[in-house]
Structure formats: C-alpha cells, structure tokens
Amino acid sequence: MEQHIEHLRRLGLAQGAVGETADRPWLSRRFLREYIAGMTPGQELLDDDEAWQQPLVREHFPAGLRHDMVRLHHDRDWFLRIMESLPRAFCHLDMWPANVRSDGPGSALFDWAFAGDGALGEDLGNYLPDSVFDLFVPAARLPRYAAAAYEAYLHGLRESGWKGDEHLVRLAVCASAVKYDWLTGLMLTRAGEAQVDYGGDRPVSAELRYRERGSALAFLAGWASEARELAPRLGFPEAPSGR
C-alpha cells in the first residue's frame, strides 16, 4: 500500500511539473471518449432483470448498484464533457499497477500507447479502481487507500509548484468513474463463464472477482455522485436528473 501511495505522490509531482500535453501528432487526444465508445459488451443487459438475477451478480453486487450503474451509463456524455472541460495534463491514460515499477527511489511507467492529453487527476482516477478490479488491493481497503492516495497526489502537485484549484482535481478524479461504465455490462455478460486473471493465464475465483468488483463499482458510484454535486458548484452544468 505504501508503494502505491508513494507512486501516486510522484505522479502528482511529475504532472504538476510537466503541465499540459505538447502538441505532437503521436499523442492521444480525447482518449477517454474514444475508449468508452469502443467498449460496448453487455450494454443491452443493464436493463435486463434476468441478467441482474444471475447468482454471481445477485449474491455479490451491493444493493442499489444496478440503479447507480444504469444512471452512470445514461449520464456518460455529461461526465465526458466535464472531463474534457477540466484543466489538462500530460497523462499516461493506462495507469494501473501492472504498468508501474515503484520499488526504488523513483517510479517507472510502461506501455505508453495511449499517452497524451487528459484531465489533471485522470490517471489517479484510473489507477485506484484498477488496483481493486485486477485484485492488487482488497476492495475493503479502497476507501482509506483512495483517500490517502488523493492526499499524496495533491502533495506531489504542490511540491512541483502547482498553484491550481484542488477542487477541479477532485472533480476529475470523481468524474473519471465514467471510464468504467462498460465494466458493469461486461460483468453481466460473463457471470455464467469461468473466470480467469487479466490476460487469461490463470483461473480466478468467480465469487472473489464479483465481490471485489461489485464493491469497487459501488465505490465508483460514490465518486459519480460526488462529481454530480461538485460540478455545478464549480460553474459546470448540472448533471441530468436521475432515472
């Protein structure tokens, strides 16, 4: 946990020092919108009663998650417009623990295929839930882990000399929950299949995966709710009314 948190302090230090993305043709633009547009498995199941009654889903997804994830799906264009309107940074955009080595005096990042323009805080919003989704960190630790990591990231930004509004960073972190809009549909689709790890090399306990991912999705629903409350206070349009 300490290595994860220290890495995220270094991330803040680096992004605060580098600032916005240089205008280079090989760097990505509007990555988040394009990524979400390409992730469509199981979207038709979000409103399917039978899909939500599959044993793995019924037994391991928290109460209220269906409502929250359906609303996130229907609000996703609002979230994307918020993310595209926030302060910019040079972002890795595929930052999860398998792409990081941070056991020495610095952090090294791998797999820069998506790197480019993103919202300041977007990489943090990717790293934290992915730590749980791919079973690097237990979901029960996510609230305390996320709080400590966010403070470490802000500390790194300030160390770099960054003088911006931290509320805008918080909004980016929370609104980045939209990146995982697709994951609920995928989980509904695969609830009857054998579960394997990322890359498909080893089996994973189906109960463990659905319990951990269900808890992490519920945490992201809390981020989405916070973003809906915070955005209008910072001058952004209000989110659509809930379904």
VEXDREN-2710 file (C-alpha; in Angstrom, 1 decimal):
% VEXDREN-2710
k/r/px/py/pz
1/MET/0.0/0.0/0.0
2/GLU/2.8/2.4/0.9
3/GLN/4.4/1.8/-2.5
4/HIS/1.1/2.5/-4.3
5/ILE/0.6/5.8/-2.4
6/GLU/4.2/6.9/-2.8
7/HIS/3.9/6.2/-6.6
8/LEU/0.9/8.5/-6.7
9/ARG/2.7/11.3/-4.9
10/ARG/5.4/11.0/-7.6
11/LEU/2.7/11.1/-10.2
12/GLY/1.4/14.4/-8.8
13/LEU/5.0/15.8/-8.7
14/ALA/5.6/14.8/-12.3
15/GLN/2.2/16.0/-13.7
16/GLY/2.4/19.3/-11.8
17/ALA/5.9/19.9/-13.2
18/VAL/5.2/18.9/-16.9
19/GLY/1.8/20.6/-17.2
20/GLU/-0.3/20.3/-20.4
21/THR/0.4/18.0/-23.3
22/ALA/2.6/19.3/-26.0
23/ASP/1.1/19.4/-29.5
24/ARG/2.6/16.3/-31.0
25/PRO/0.8/14.2/-33.6
26/TRP/1.6/10.9/-32.0
27/LEU/0.0/11.8/-28.6
28/SER/-3.6/11.0/-28.0
29/ARG/-6.5/13.5/-27.8
30/ARG/-10.0/12.8/-26.5
31/PHE/-8.8/9.3/-25.5
32/LEU/-11.5/8.8/-22.8
33/ARG/-14.4/9.4/-25.2
34/GLU/-12.9/7.1/-27.8
35/TYR/-12.1/4.4/-25.3
36/ILE/-15.7/4.4/-23.9
37/ALA/-17.2/4.4/-27.4
38/GLY/-15.3/1.2/-28.2
39/MET/-16.3/-0.7/-25.1
40/THR/-19.8/-1.9/-25.6
41/PRO/-20.2/-5.5/-24.4
42/GLY/-23.4/-6.2/-22.4
43/GLN/-24.8/-2.7/-22.5
44/GLU/-28.2/-4.2/-23.5
45/LEU/-28.2/-6.2/-20.2
46/LEU/-28.2/-3.1/-18.0
47/ASP/-32.0/-3.0/-18.1
48/ASP/-32.4/-6.8/-18.2
49/ASP/-34.0/-8.2/-15.0
50/GLU/-32.7/-11.7/-15.7
51/ALA/-29.1/-10.6/-16.1
52/TRP/-29.2/-9.0/-12.6
53/GLN/-30.7/-12.1/-11.1
54/GLN/-27.7/-14.3/-12.1
55/PRO/-26.4/-15.9/-8.9
56/LEU/-22.9/-14.3/-9.0
57/VAL/-24.5/-10.9/-9.6
58/ARG/-27.4/-11.3/-7.2
59/GLU/-25.1/-12.6/-4.4
60/HIS/-22.1/-10.4/-4.7
61/PHE/-23.2/-7.0/-6.2
62/PRO/-24.2/-4.5/-3.4
63/ALA/-27.8/-3.3/-3.1
64/GLY/-28.5/-0.3/-5.2
65/LEU/-25.6/-0.9/-7.6
66/ARG/-28.0/-1.6/-10.6
67/HIS/-29.6/1.9/-10.2
68/ASP/-26.3/3.6/-9.9
69/MET/-24.6/1.9/-12.8
70/VAL/-27.6/2.4/-15.1
71/ARG/-27.6/6.1/-14.2
72/LEU/-23.9/6.4/-14.8
73/HIS/-24.4/4.8/-18.3
74/HIS/-27.2/7.2/-19.2
75/ASP/-25.2/10.2/-17.9
76/ARG/-21.9/9.3/-19.5
77/ASP/-21.9/12.1/-22.1
78/TRP/-22.3/14.7/-19.3
79/PHE/-19.3/13.1/-17.5
80/LEU/-17.2/13.1/-20.7
81/ARG/-18.0/16.8/-21.3
82/ILE/-16.9/17.6/-17.7
83/MET/-13.7/15.6/-18.1
84/GLU/-12.9/17.4/-21.4
85/SER/-13.5/20.8/-19.8
86/LEU/-11.2/20.4/-16.8
87/PRO/-7.5/21.5/-16.5
88/ARG/-5.3/19.5/-18.8
89/ALA/-2.2/17.4/-18.1
90/PHE/0.2/15.1/-19.9
91/CYS/-1.3/11.7/-18.9
92/HIS/-0.3/8.1/-19.3
93/LEU/-4.0/7.1/-19.6
94/ASP/-3.4/3.4/-18.9
95/MET/-2.0/3.7/-15.4
96/TRP/-2.6/0.6/-13.3
97/PRO/-0.2/-1.4/-11.1
98/ALA/1.0/-3.8/-13.8
99/ASN/2.3/-0.8/-15.8
100/VAL/4.3/0.6/-12.9
101/ARG/7.5/-0.2/-11.1
102/SER/8.0/1.8/-8.0
103/ASP/10.1/-0.3/-5.6
104/GLY/13.2/2.0/-5.8
105/PRO/13.9/5.7/-5.4
106/GLY/11.6/6.6/-8.4
107/SER/8.7/5.2/-10.4
108/ALA/9.0/3.8/-13.9
109/LEU/5.9/3.5/-16.2
110/PHE/5.4/1.1/-19.0
111/ASP/3.1/0.8/-22.0
112/TRP/2.7/4.4/-23.3
113/ALA/0.4/3.5/-26.2
114/PHE/-2.5/5.7/-25.0
115/ALA/-0.4/8.6/-23.6
116/GLY/-1.5/12.2/-24.3
117/ASP/-3.9/14.8/-23.3
118/GLY/-6.1/14.1/-20.2
119/ALA/-7.6/15.9/-17.3
120/LEU/-5.4/16.6/-14.3
121/GLY/-6.3/13.8/-11.9
122/GLU/-7.5/11.4/-14.6
123/ASP/-4.6/9.0/-14.2
124/LEU/-5.2/8.8/-10.4
125/GLY/-8.9/8.1/-11.1
126/ASN/-7.8/5.2/-13.3
127/TYR/-5.1/3.7/-11.0
128/LEU/-7.2/3.5/-7.8
129/PRO/-10.1/1.3/-9.1
130/ASP/-7.9/-0.8/-11.3
131/SER/-5.9/-1.7/-8.2
132/VAL/-9.0/-3.5/-7.0
133/PHE/-10.6/-4.6/-10.3
134/ASP/-7.5/-6.7/-11.0
135/LEU/-7.0/-7.9/-7.4
136/PHE/-3.9/-6.0/-6.5
137/VAL/-5.6/-4.3/-3.5
138/PRO/-8.6/-5.7/-1.5
139/ALA/-11.8/-3.8/-2.0
140/ALA/-12.3/-3.3/1.7
141/ARG/-9.2/-1.1/1.8
142/LEU/-10.3/1.1/-1.1
143/PRO/-11.9/4.0/0.8
144/ARG/-8.9/4.6/3.1
145/TYR/-6.5/3.8/0.3
146/ALA/-8.1/6.2/-2.1
147/ALA/-8.2/9.0/0.5
148/ALA/-4.5/8.6/1.3
149/ALA/-3.6/8.4/-2.3
150/TYR/-5.5/11.5/-3.2
151/GLU/-3.8/13.5/-0.5
152/ALA/-0.4/12.1/-1.7
153/TYR/-1.2/13.1/-5.2
154/LEU/-2.1/16.7/-4.1
155/HIS/1.0/16.8/-2.1
156/GLY/3.0/15.9/-5.1
157/LEU/1.3/18.6/-7.2
158/ARG/2.1/21.2/-4.6
159/GLU/5.7/20.0/-4.3
160/SER/6.0/20.7/-8.1
161/GLY/4.9/24.3/-7.6
162/TRP/1.4/23.8/-9.0
163/LYS/-0.9/26.5/-7.8
164/GLY/-4.3/25.4/-9.2
165/ASP/-7.7/24.7/-7.6
166/GLU/-7.6/21.3/-6.0
167/HIS/-11.4/21.1/-6.3
168/LEU/-11.0/20.8/-10.0
169/VAL/-8.6/17.9/-9.5
170/ARG/-11.1/16.3/-7.2
171/LEU/-13.8/16.7/-9.8
172/ALA/-11.6/15.0/-12.4
173/VAL/-10.9/12.1/-10.1
174/CYS/-14.6/11.6/-9.3
175/ALA/-15.9/12.1/-12.8
176/SER/-13.3/9.6/-14.2
177/ALA/-15.7/6.9/-12.8
178/VAL/-17.3/7.1/-16.2
179/LYS/-14.3/5.2/-17.7
180/TYR/-15.7/2.1/-16.1
181/ASP/-19.3/2.5/-17.4
182/TRP/-18.6/-0.5/-19.7
183/LEU/-17.4/-2.9/-16.9
184/THR/-20.9/-3.5/-15.4
185/GLY/-22.2/-4.8/-18.7
186/LEU/-19.2/-7.0/-19.2
187/MET/-19.7/-8.5/-15.7
188/LEU/-23.3/-9.2/-16.5
189/THR/-22.3/-10.9/-19.7
190/ARG/-19.6/-13.1/-18.1
191/ALA/-21.5/-14.1/-15.0
192/GLY/-22.0/-17.6/-16.3
193/GLU/-18.5/-18.2/-17.5
194/ALA/-15.3/-19.4/-15.9
195/GLN/-13.2/-16.6/-14.6
196/VAL/-9.5/-16.0/-15.4
197/ASP/-7.0/-13.3/-14.5
198/TYR/-6.1/-10.4/-16.7
199/GLY/-4.5/-11.9/-19.8
200/GLY/-6.3/-15.3/-19.3
201/ASP/-3.4/-17.3/-17.9
202/ARG/-4.8/-18.4/-14.5
203/PRO/-8.2/-19.2/-13.1
204/VAL/-9.7/-16.7/-10.6
205/SER/-12.4/-17.4/-8.0
206/ALA/-15.7/-16.2/-9.5
207/GLU/-17.0/-15.3/-6.1
208/LEU/-13.9/-13.3/-5.3
209/ARG/-13.9/-11.4/-8.6
210/TYR/-17.6/-10.5/-8.4
211/ARG/-17.5/-9.5/-4.7
212/GLU/-14.4/-7.3/-5.2
213/ARG/-15.5/-5.7/-8.5
214/GLY/-19.0/-5.2/-7.1
215/SER/-17.6/-3.3/-4.1
216/ALA/-15.3/-1.3/-6.3
217/LEU/-18.1/-0.4/-8.7
218/ALA/-20.2/0.8/-5.7
219/PHE/-17.3/2.9/-4.6
220/LEU/-17.2/4.5/-8.1
221/ALA/-20.9/5.2/-7.8
222/GLY/-20.0/7.3/-4.8
223/TRP/-17.4/9.1/-6.9
224/ALA/-20.0/9.7/-9.6
225/SER/-22.5/11.1/-7.0
226/GLU/-19.8/13.4/-5.7
227/ALA/-19.0/14.7/-9.2
228/ARG/-22.7/15.5/-9.8
229/GLU/-22.7/17.6/-6.6
230/LEU/-19.3/19.2/-7.1
231/ALA/-19.6/20.2/-10.8
232/PRO/-22.3/22.9/-10.5
233/ARG/-20.6/24.4/-7.5
234/LEU/-17.5/24.9/-9.8
235/GLY/-19.5/26.5/-12.6
236/PHE/-20.2/23.4/-14.7
237/PRO/-23.7/22.4/-16.0
238/GLU/-25.8/20.2/-13.7
239/ALA/-26.0/16.5/-14.5
240/PRO/-29.2/15.2/-16.0
241/SER/-31.9/14.2/-13.4
242/GLY/-31.6/10.6/-12.2
243/ARG/-33.7/7.8/-13.6
END
